[in-house]
């Protein structure tokens, strides 16, 4: 095999305003859904991170079995997949469809044998089944509206509780599980219900900003924590491993810690003041840390011992669309929702903060002359940033920008649908109108290459004040989707929307080879190896290829590198590639260069 999977920098969860997002944990592993993937994020050893990509529909929830061997994950149309998490292959144990409709939550019993799935089905709202055969192990009934949460008592005698939009909690005896009684404590949607690990109590939380405790065996109400403990919907409630405390996360932007014995508040953390700081769900990590999810996708790790937010876990939440790497080796990735994150050489992921983009980031460029970075997006803006903060510089583009490139002496070129703009020291110094529709751009020194929707590549020279066309390359047969110069500027690789990749000699303005073939879909990203003798490409067909300049027929491949398509590739080491795309997770690969 010509490659080995390296560290994965996983996507963060996508939170939806007004809805709870289910997080779960097992030991050091944080588990959640993003898009059509399931993320298992090991907070102690990132090399053990897992991105599960076998679902074909948007995923909703995932939970690891008490045994630690399997993960059950569900999606928006009612599919449940149970798969092995011990081996690298994530072998499927069972695929079931307990009902047709969105599954909102899952719960394993303490023996890792039975699973309850609940949600908003067309014929029924929940089901109980055996994890190995899929056969029924009871009935979920008693609700009239969508069920939001379920929890099973881990010890015998087994009990279960479900919470729903009908403002009721239903209590079940098992196994097999059957209706026992309806609990009418809440007055609005019940968002979460969760058993303590000891099984003595369970807690419920709802849109009425109320929290209740119940006896784990009988379902009787033990305590009403009172009015005013939160000022908004409580989306999540989860227990510490010793069952002595539980934490709540609310739309009032706070996370609160309660003592289960005294039913009193122990600590309160205000995450922020913006709408993006609303807390949409939580889980405990080990004995002392609470992971609480903000509406903007940030995961706040709160240490109950110090009473502080120990750290925040960042990552893209939507598909990664473009990238760049600076001289220090730090990589920057822009995504579909306008966010940009940096990934340093030591693996730290940080967001670029400040007044940034609001839409699809279409290009990022690094400029060695100014030591700054520049980005463009479909919000029709050009922005500048350094480190992890956007500067105040923001310029409007004349049309939708398709890409950005840095030339010599700090000049930045932006390809828009109507032409090529040159920006120097935060000012537009040139605006070249063209007869074709630009689709991509790359620059090296004073040479600028612009790819067009008309399948041609136009070469320009920058003289300090204007662009002058110096040539045209026309061996591609489809719209040019990406361009990359070799480090010395002598070669230009051009990928197109038909999956073809051409290598040109820039000096002679002629085709070197058109035999870099292998992709079957639009090529979205290209990057030359720092040594200039190899190049890497990523495409909509989900594959990555590493090409040899000296021996064009030699190549190495990484199949199925990103579900939904590869949108960015970068060399982050002599034999290491970073890639990302539609599933929002950034992967690294150790590769053997073709020779």
PLY file of the C-alpha trace (Angstrom):
ply
format ascii 1.0
element vertex 595
property float x
property float y
property float z
element edge 594
property int vertex1
property int vertex2
end_header
0.00 0.00 0.00
1.33 3.41 -0.99
-0.25 5.28 1.92
-0.98 5.08 5.63
-3.73 6.96 7.40
-2.39 9.59 9.82
-4.05 11.84 12.37
-7.59 13.05 11.71
-8.64 16.55 12.76
-12.38 15.91 13.06
-15.26 18.19 12.22
-17.25 19.68 15.08
-20.96 18.97 15.56
-23.56 21.02 13.72
-26.03 22.52 16.17
-29.48 23.72 15.11
-31.14 26.59 16.90
-34.14 25.44 18.91
-33.12 21.77 18.90
-31.02 19.62 21.19
-27.83 18.05 19.83
-26.94 14.69 21.34
-23.36 14.23 22.52
-22.13 11.06 24.21
-18.89 9.70 25.58
-17.05 6.53 26.48
-13.83 6.91 28.45
-11.72 9.49 26.62
-13.88 9.27 23.48
-16.32 12.04 22.58
-19.01 10.87 20.14
-21.30 12.95 17.90
-22.78 13.30 14.42
-21.82 15.69 11.63
-23.40 15.62 8.17
-23.41 12.01 6.98
-20.53 11.04 9.29
-20.12 9.89 12.86
-17.15 11.27 14.77
-15.39 9.43 17.59
-12.90 11.95 18.96
-10.29 10.61 21.37
-9.29 13.54 23.57
-6.21 11.75 24.92
-4.83 10.20 21.74
-5.82 11.98 18.47
-4.29 9.14 16.46
-7.31 7.06 17.54
-9.88 9.48 16.11
-12.49 7.80 13.90
-14.65 9.29 11.15
-17.31 6.75 10.18
-18.63 7.37 6.67
-20.94 4.44 5.89
-24.23 6.31 6.38
-25.88 7.58 3.20
-28.27 9.99 4.94
-27.64 12.82 7.44
-26.72 11.32 10.80
-28.37 12.35 14.06
-26.92 10.48 17.04
-24.35 7.85 18.02
-23.60 6.02 21.26
-20.90 3.51 22.18
-22.01 0.32 23.93
-21.17 -0.13 27.64
-18.84 -2.96 26.61
-16.84 -0.47 24.53
-16.73 -2.73 21.47
-19.53 -1.35 19.31
-21.06 1.95 18.29
-24.72 2.37 17.35
-25.41 5.28 15.03
-28.62 6.53 13.45
-29.75 8.85 10.68
-32.62 11.06 9.59
-34.60 8.37 7.76
-34.58 5.68 10.46
-31.49 3.60 9.74
-29.44 2.27 12.65
-25.98 0.86 12.02
-24.08 -1.06 14.70
-20.39 -1.31 13.95
-17.13 -2.39 15.49
-14.87 0.37 16.85
-11.93 -1.80 17.91
-10.50 -2.55 14.46
-9.62 -0.06 11.74
-12.16 -1.51 9.32
-15.20 -0.62 11.49
-16.93 -3.83 10.43
-20.74 -3.67 10.35
-22.46 -5.88 12.93
-26.07 -5.03 12.10
-28.07 -2.63 9.99
-31.69 -2.15 11.00
-34.57 0.21 10.30
-36.71 0.13 13.45
-39.09 2.71 11.98
-39.32 5.10 9.04
-38.45 8.64 10.12
-35.83 10.68 11.93
-34.17 8.97 14.87
-33.44 11.55 17.59
-31.79 9.37 20.23
-30.50 5.90 21.06
-29.77 4.09 24.29
-28.00 0.79 25.06
-28.94 -1.36 28.03
-26.30 -2.23 30.61
-25.64 -5.64 29.06
-24.89 -4.17 25.60
-27.61 -6.43 24.19
-30.66 -4.23 23.62
-31.12 -0.82 22.03
-34.02 1.62 22.17
-34.32 4.02 19.25
-36.73 6.97 19.40
-37.66 9.87 17.17
-40.35 11.01 14.77
-41.52 8.01 12.77
-44.49 7.77 10.46
-45.98 4.59 11.96
-44.39 4.64 15.40
-42.16 6.88 17.49
-39.81 4.30 19.01
-38.64 0.72 18.96
-36.65 -1.77 21.06
-34.50 -4.40 19.37
-31.63 -6.82 19.99
-28.29 -5.46 18.80
-27.18 -8.69 17.12
-30.38 -9.88 15.38
-32.59 -6.80 15.19
-35.52 -8.76 16.67
-38.00 -6.90 18.87
-37.39 -6.68 22.62
-40.46 -4.72 23.67
-42.63 -1.80 22.64
-42.30 1.97 22.95
-45.72 3.58 23.35
-47.52 6.30 25.26
-46.40 9.39 23.34
-48.42 11.41 20.82
-45.61 13.57 19.42
-41.96 13.18 18.43
-39.75 11.62 21.11
-36.57 13.63 21.78
-34.61 11.43 24.20
-34.39 7.99 25.74
-32.35 6.49 28.57
-32.12 2.93 29.94
-31.25 1.99 33.50
-27.96 0.08 33.39
-28.77 -2.34 36.20
-31.45 -4.95 36.70
-34.33 -4.57 37.13
-34.16 -2.71 33.81
-36.15 0.46 33.43
-36.34 3.05 30.66
-37.63 6.60 30.24
-38.49 8.59 27.12
-39.07 12.34 26.74
-41.16 13.94 23.99
-42.65 17.04 22.45
-46.02 16.18 24.01
-44.46 17.47 27.30
-44.64 13.97 28.82
-42.14 11.43 30.08
-43.07 7.78 29.70
-41.66 5.19 32.11
-41.11 1.57 31.05
-40.38 -1.75 32.75
-38.14 -4.29 31.04
-36.93 -6.46 29.58
-38.91 -6.88 27.35
-39.80 -3.23 27.64
-43.42 -2.25 28.10
-45.36 0.84 29.12
-45.65 1.41 32.85
-46.85 5.01 33.32
-46.84 8.57 32.02
-45.11 11.31 34.03
-46.57 14.81 33.60
-44.08 17.13 35.27
-43.11 19.40 32.38
-45.39 21.93 30.68
-43.49 22.26 27.39
-41.30 20.09 25.16
-39.10 17.70 27.16
-35.65 17.89 25.56
-33.61 15.35 27.51
-33.86 12.50 29.98
-30.86 10.68 31.41
-30.27 7.91 33.96
-27.47 8.19 36.50
-24.78 5.49 36.10
-25.81 4.08 39.50
-29.40 3.69 38.31
-30.81 5.27 41.47
-32.06 8.45 39.78
-32.82 9.93 36.40
-33.09 13.57 35.38
-35.26 15.38 32.84
-34.91 18.83 31.26
-37.20 20.78 28.99
-38.24 23.89 27.13
-40.06 25.15 30.23
-36.56 25.75 31.72
-37.35 23.18 34.40
-35.28 20.25 35.69
-36.69 17.30 37.66
-35.21 14.28 39.42
-36.97 10.89 39.60
-36.50 7.57 41.35
-34.73 5.21 38.97
-36.77 2.11 39.86
-40.27 3.52 40.30
-40.27 6.70 38.20
-41.65 8.70 41.12
-40.72 12.38 41.31
-37.91 12.96 43.80
-37.29 16.68 43.32
-38.35 19.73 41.35
-35.27 21.92 41.22
-37.52 24.97 41.08
-38.26 27.90 38.83
-35.56 30.17 37.52
-32.64 27.77 37.52
-32.33 28.57 33.83
-33.77 31.42 31.79
-34.24 29.44 28.60
-34.76 25.96 27.20
-32.60 23.32 28.85
-31.34 21.18 25.96
-29.09 18.74 27.78
-28.64 17.06 31.16
-25.97 14.46 31.91
-24.49 12.72 34.95
-20.98 12.46 36.30
-19.51 8.95 36.45
-19.96 8.77 40.24
-23.66 9.75 39.97
-23.16 12.52 42.53
-23.52 15.45 40.14
-25.31 16.30 36.92
-24.77 19.15 34.48
-27.31 21.07 32.40
-26.81 23.10 29.21
-29.28 25.80 28.26
-30.24 28.28 25.57
-29.58 31.00 28.17
-25.88 30.43 27.31
-25.04 28.83 30.66
-23.88 25.43 31.88
-24.81 24.57 35.47
-23.60 21.86 37.85
-25.94 20.42 40.47
-25.45 18.19 43.49
-27.81 15.21 43.21
-28.01 14.70 46.96
-28.86 18.26 47.98
-30.51 19.19 44.64
-28.64 22.50 44.85
-26.64 24.38 42.23
-22.90 23.97 42.73
-21.44 25.97 39.84
-22.54 28.06 36.89
-20.55 28.93 33.77
-21.66 31.63 31.34
-20.17 30.70 27.97
-20.76 34.03 26.20
-23.28 36.69 25.33
-24.06 36.05 21.63
-26.77 33.85 20.18
-23.95 31.60 18.94
-23.13 30.86 22.60
-26.43 29.10 23.29
-25.70 25.65 24.73
-27.34 22.82 22.79
-26.21 19.66 24.55
-23.58 18.14 26.83
-21.87 15.01 28.11
-19.31 14.13 30.77
-15.73 13.24 29.84
-14.27 11.13 32.63
-14.81 12.16 36.25
-14.15 15.87 36.10
-14.81 17.38 32.67
-18.06 18.48 31.07
-18.24 18.86 27.28
-20.93 21.38 26.34
-21.80 22.29 22.74
-22.35 25.89 21.62
-24.70 26.79 18.78
-21.68 27.81 16.67
-20.24 24.30 16.96
-17.55 24.99 19.57
-17.18 22.31 22.25
-16.48 23.87 25.65
-14.50 21.61 27.99
-15.29 22.64 31.57
-13.23 21.35 34.49
-15.40 21.10 37.59
-12.32 21.01 39.86
-10.93 24.36 38.77
-14.29 25.85 37.92
-12.88 27.09 34.61
-13.39 26.40 30.92
-10.21 24.39 30.52
-10.15 24.48 26.72
-12.38 24.77 23.68
-12.39 22.21 20.88
-12.61 23.80 17.44
-13.04 22.46 13.95
-14.98 23.03 10.74
-18.70 22.29 10.96
-19.45 22.43 7.24
-17.58 21.11 4.22
-14.03 22.40 3.73
-13.78 24.28 0.43
-10.22 25.65 0.19
-6.90 25.84 2.00
-3.43 27.36 2.15
-0.23 26.73 4.09
2.20 29.37 5.34
5.97 29.36 5.73
5.77 28.06 9.32
3.82 24.99 8.21
0.50 26.17 9.66
-2.41 25.17 7.46
-5.55 27.24 7.02
-8.84 25.71 5.90
-11.93 27.64 4.81
-15.36 26.09 4.79
-18.78 26.35 3.23
-20.22 28.44 6.09
-17.51 31.13 5.88
-15.38 29.95 8.81
-11.61 29.60 8.60
-9.57 27.50 11.02
-5.82 27.09 11.41
-4.05 23.78 12.08
-0.55 24.22 13.49
2.31 21.77 13.16
1.71 20.54 16.73
-1.92 19.74 15.92
-3.62 22.71 17.57
-6.81 23.79 15.80
-7.87 27.42 16.28
-10.53 29.55 14.58
-9.75 32.80 12.82
-11.79 35.24 14.89
-13.12 38.70 14.20
-15.24 40.11 11.41
-14.90 37.32 8.87
-16.84 35.82 6.00
-20.49 34.84 6.05
-20.51 32.43 3.13
-18.55 29.84 1.12
-14.80 30.61 1.31
-13.56 30.26 -2.27
-9.87 30.97 -1.81
-7.05 31.55 0.70
-3.57 32.78 -0.19
-0.40 33.25 1.85
1.99 36.09 1.06
5.64 35.65 2.15
6.34 39.34 1.53
3.77 40.59 4.05
3.55 37.45 6.26
-0.22 37.82 6.05
-3.01 35.72 4.64
-5.82 36.76 2.36
-9.21 35.19 1.70
-12.18 35.65 -0.59
-15.70 34.25 -0.30
-19.08 34.16 -1.96
-20.17 37.06 0.25
-18.21 39.08 -2.37
-15.56 40.25 0.06
-11.77 40.18 0.26
-10.35 39.93 3.78
-6.95 39.92 5.42
-5.80 38.06 8.53
-2.68 37.18 10.45
-2.30 34.56 13.15
-5.81 33.79 14.38
-7.49 37.16 13.86
-9.05 38.96 10.92
-7.82 42.51 10.40
-10.13 45.43 9.79
-9.30 45.30 6.08
-12.30 44.32 4.00
-12.81 45.11 0.34
-15.82 44.39 -1.85
-15.16 42.55 -5.09
-16.82 43.62 -8.33
-18.30 40.15 -8.82
-18.32 36.76 -7.13
-14.71 35.76 -6.39
-13.54 32.35 -7.62
-10.04 32.37 -6.16
-7.14 34.39 -4.79
-3.37 34.21 -5.35
-0.31 36.09 -4.04
2.27 37.51 -6.43
5.60 39.23 -5.86
6.07 42.37 -3.76
2.88 41.77 -1.77
0.38 42.15 -4.62
-2.72 39.95 -4.33
-4.75 38.84 -7.35
-8.45 37.98 -7.13
-10.26 36.18 -9.94
-13.93 37.14 -10.13
-16.65 36.21 -12.58
-15.95 39.42 -14.50
-12.16 39.76 -14.39
-8.99 39.89 -12.34
-8.45 42.44 -9.57
-5.04 43.38 -8.15
-4.82 44.53 -4.52
-1.76 46.11 -2.93
-1.53 47.51 0.59
-5.27 47.20 1.14
-6.16 49.08 -2.04
-7.29 47.98 -5.49
-4.62 49.04 -7.95
-5.89 47.28 -11.06
-9.08 45.71 -12.39
-8.67 43.75 -15.61
-11.96 43.08 -17.42
-11.89 39.94 -19.57
-14.10 38.44 -22.27
-14.17 34.97 -20.69
-15.48 33.85 -17.27
-12.61 33.16 -14.85
-12.95 30.01 -12.75
-9.55 29.66 -11.00
-6.26 31.47 -10.45
-2.67 30.87 -9.42
0.43 33.08 -9.32
4.19 32.74 -9.08
6.33 35.86 -8.94
5.13 38.21 -11.67
3.37 35.45 -13.64
-0.36 34.96 -13.16
-2.38 32.07 -14.60
-6.17 32.39 -14.86
-8.33 29.41 -15.76
-11.55 30.02 -17.63
-14.93 28.43 -18.05
-14.05 28.33 -21.77
-11.47 25.54 -21.03
-8.45 27.81 -21.69
-5.71 29.05 -19.37
-4.62 32.67 -19.79
-1.10 33.70 -18.77
-0.40 37.26 -17.64
2.62 39.27 -16.52
2.40 41.86 -13.73
4.54 44.96 -14.20
3.64 46.66 -10.93
0.57 48.48 -12.20
-1.26 46.26 -14.67
-1.61 42.75 -16.08
-0.55 42.04 -19.64
-1.47 38.80 -21.39
1.59 36.81 -22.46
0.11 33.53 -23.61
-2.73 31.02 -23.72
-2.80 27.29 -22.95
-5.68 25.31 -24.36
-5.11 21.57 -24.03
-7.86 21.04 -21.42
-11.31 20.12 -22.70
-13.47 21.29 -19.78
-13.75 24.35 -17.54
-10.54 24.87 -15.55
-11.31 24.10 -11.91
-7.88 24.49 -10.27
-4.32 25.56 -11.04
-0.96 25.17 -9.29
2.54 26.41 -10.13
5.61 24.36 -9.29
7.85 25.93 -6.60
10.25 27.33 -9.23
7.39 28.62 -11.39
8.47 26.64 -14.44
5.55 24.20 -14.46
1.81 24.66 -14.24
-0.65 21.89 -13.40
-4.24 22.43 -14.49
-7.23 20.35 -13.45
-10.64 20.66 -15.06
-14.26 19.85 -14.35
-14.07 16.76 -16.54
-11.47 15.10 -14.35
-8.54 15.70 -16.71
-5.19 16.95 -15.48
-2.62 18.62 -17.72
0.98 19.61 -17.00
2.36 22.62 -18.89
5.78 24.21 -19.38
5.17 27.86 -18.51
8.32 29.20 -20.22
7.71 27.42 -23.52
3.93 27.65 -23.15
3.43 24.09 -24.24
1.93 20.86 -22.93
4.36 18.50 -21.21
1.93 15.65 -20.55
-1.76 14.90 -20.53
-1.23 11.39 -19.19
-1.93 12.20 -15.56
-5.21 10.33 -15.77
-7.17 8.59 -13.06
-9.85 10.93 -11.78
-13.44 10.44 -12.88
-14.86 13.71 -11.55
-14.11 17.41 -11.24
-10.61 18.08 -9.91
-10.97 20.49 -7.00
-7.45 20.83 -5.60
-3.80 20.65 -6.69
-0.52 21.14 -4.88
3.11 20.63 -5.89
5.54 18.87 -3.59
8.14 21.32 -2.16
10.78 19.47 -4.19
8.87 20.17 -7.39
9.08 16.60 -8.71
5.66 15.44 -7.58
2.14 16.84 -7.39
-1.02 15.81 -5.55
-4.60 16.18 -6.74
-7.99 15.72 -5.10
-11.33 15.44 -6.86
-15.07 15.10 -6.60
-14.66 11.35 -7.14
-13.39 11.16 -3.48
-9.91 10.05 -4.60
-6.41 11.52 -4.21
-3.56 10.88 -6.64
0.15 11.61 -6.27
1.85 12.17 -9.62
5.46 12.04 -10.80
6.70 14.91 -12.98
9.68 12.98 -14.36
7.74 9.75 -14.98
4.15 10.76 -15.80
2.85 7.20 -15.89
3.92 6.59 -12.28
1.29 7.47 -9.68
0.07 6.54 -6.22
-3.54 6.71 -5.11
-5.57 7.15 -1.95
-9.07 5.89 -2.80
-12.16 7.13 -0.97
-10.18 9.79 0.86
-13.22 11.93 1.65
-16.90 11.12 1.40
-18.62 13.60 -0.88
-15.45 14.70 -2.63
-12.00 16.11 -1.89
-11.84 19.92 -1.99
-8.34 20.60 -0.64
-4.91 18.95 -0.60
-1.68 20.27 0.89
1.81 18.96 1.50
2.54 19.34 5.22
5.74 17.30 5.19
8.16 15.54 2.88
5.87 12.50 2.73
2.73 13.80 4.41
-0.44 15.10 2.78
-3.42 16.83 4.38
-6.81 16.61 2.71
-10.38 17.66 3.42
-13.67 18.09 1.65
-17.40 17.71 1.91
-17.44 15.83 5.23
-15.56 18.69 6.99
-12.91 16.51 8.68
-9.24 17.14 7.89
-7.22 13.96 7.35
-3.49 13.41 7.08
-1.77 10.68 5.07
1.74 9.27 5.09
2.53 8.45 1.45
5.22 6.76 -0.61
6.15 9.02 -3.51
5.95 7.31 -6.94
9.38 6.99 -8.55
0 1
1 2
2 3
3 4
4 5
5 6
6 7
7 8
8 9
9 10
10 11
11 12
12 13
13 14
14 15
15 16
16 17
17 18
18 19
19 20
20 21
21 22
22 23
23 24
24 25
25 26
26 27
27 28
28 29
29 30
30 31
31 32
32 33
33 34
34 35
35 36
36 37
37 38
38 39
39 40
40 41
41 42
42 43
43 44
44 45
45 46
46 47
47 48
48 49
49 50
50 51
51 52
52 53
53 54
54 55
55 56
56 57
57 58
58 59
59 60
60 61
61 62
62 63
63 64
64 65
65 66
66 67
67 68
68 69
69 70
70 71
71 72
72 73
73 74
74 75
75 76
76 77
77 78
78 79
79 80
80 81
81 82
82 83
83 84
84 85
85 86
86 87
87 88
88 89
89 90
90 91
91 92
92 93
93 94
94 95
95 96
96 97
97 98
98 99
99 100
100 101
101 102
102 103
103 104
104 105
105 106
106 107
107 108
108 109
109 110
110 111
111 112
112 113
113 114
114 115
115 116
116 117
117 118
118 119
119 120
120 121
121 122
122 123
123 124
124 125
125 126
126 127
127 128
128 129
129 130
130 131
131 132
132 133
133 134
134 135
135 136
136 137
137 138
138 139
139 140
140 141
141 142
142 143
143 144
144 145
145 146
146 147
147 148
148 149
149 150
150 151
151 152
152 153
153 154
154 155
155 156
156 157
157 158
158 159
159 160
160 161
161 162
162 163
163 164
164 165
165 166
166 167
167 168
168 169
169 170
170 171
171 172
172 173
173 174
174 175
175 176
176 177
177 178
178 179
179 180
180 181
181 182
182 183
183 184
184 185
185 186
186 187
187 188
188 189
189 190
190 191
191 192
192 193
193 194
194 195
195 196
196 197
197 198
198 199
199 200
200 201
201 202
202 203
203 204
204 205
205 206
206 207
207 208
208 209
209 210
210 211
211 212
212 213
213 214
214 215
215 216
216 217
217 218
218 219
219 220
220 221
221 222
222 223
223 224
224 225
225 226
226 227
227 228
228 229
229 230
230 231
231 232
232 233
233 234
234 235
235 236
236 237
237 238
238 239
239 240
240 241
241 242
242 243
243 244
244 245
245 246
246 247
247 248
248 249
249 250
250 251
251 252
252 253
253 254
254 255
255 256
256 257
257 258
258 259
259 260
260 261
261 262
262 263
263 264
264 265
265 266
266 267
267 268
268 269
269 270
270 271
271 272
272 273
273 274
274 275
275 276
276 277
277 278
278 279
279 280
280 281
281 282
282 283
283 284
284 285
285 286
286 287
287 288
288 289
289 290
290 291
291 292
292 293
293 294
294 295
295 296
296 297
297 298
298 299
299 300
300 301
301 302
302 303
303 304
304 305
305 306
306 307
307 308
308 309
309 310
310 311
311 312
312 313
313 314
314 315
315 316
316 317
317 318
318 319
319 320
320 321
321 322
322 323
323 324
324 325
325 326
326 327
327 328
328 329
329 330
330 331
331 332
332 333
333 334
334 335
335 336
336 337
337 338
338 339
339 340
340 341
341 342
342 343
343 344
344 345
345 346
346 347
347 348
348 349
349 350
350 351
351 352
352 353
353 354
354 355
355 356
356 357
357 358
358 359
359 360
360 361
361 362
362 363
363 364
364 365
365 366
366 367
367 368
368 369
369 370
370 371
371 372
372 373
373 374
374 375
375 376
376 377
377 378
378 379
379 380
380 381
381 382
382 383
383 384
384 385
385 386
386 387
387 388
388 389
389 390
390 391
391 392
392 393
393 394
394 395
395 396
396 397
397 398
398 399
399 400
400 401
401 402
402 403
403 404
404 405
405 406
406 407
407 408
408 409
409 410
410 411
411 412
412 413
413 414
414 415
415 416
416 417
417 418
418 419
419 420
420 421
421 422
422 423
423 424
424 425
425 426
426 427
427 428
428 429
429 430
430 431
431 432
432 433
433 434
434 435
435 436
436 437
437 438
438 439
439 440
440 441
441 442
442 443
443 444
444 445
445 446
446 447
447 448
448 449
449 450
450 451
451 452
452 453
453 454
454 455
455 456
456 457
457 458
458 459
459 460
460 461
461 462
462 463
463 464
464 465
465 466
466 467
467 468
468 469
469 470
470 471
471 472
472 473
473 474
474 475
475 476
476 477
477 478
478 479
479 480
480 481
481 482
482 483
483 484
484 485
485 486
486 487
487 488
488 489
489 490
490 491
491 492
492 493
493 494
494 495
495 496
496 497
497 498
498 499
499 500
500 501
501 502
502 503
503 504
504 505
505 506
506 507
507 508
508 509
509 510
510 511
511 512
512 513
513 514
514 515
515 516
516 517
517 518
518 519
519 520
520 521
521 522
522 523
523 524
524 525
525 526
526 527
527 528
528 529
529 530
530 531
531 532
532 533
533 534
534 535
535 536
536 537
537 538
538 539
539 540
540 541
541 542
542 543
543 544
544 545
545 546
546 547
547 548
548 549
549 550
550 551
551 552
552 553
553 554
554 555
555 556
556 557
557 558
558 559
559 560
560 561
561 562
562 563
563 564
564 565
565 566
566 567
567 568
568 569
569 570
570 571
571 572
572 573
573 574
574 575
575 576
576 577
577 578
578 579
579 580
580 581
581 582
582 583
583 584
584 585
585 586
586 587
587 588
588 589
589 590
590 591
591 592
592 593
593 594
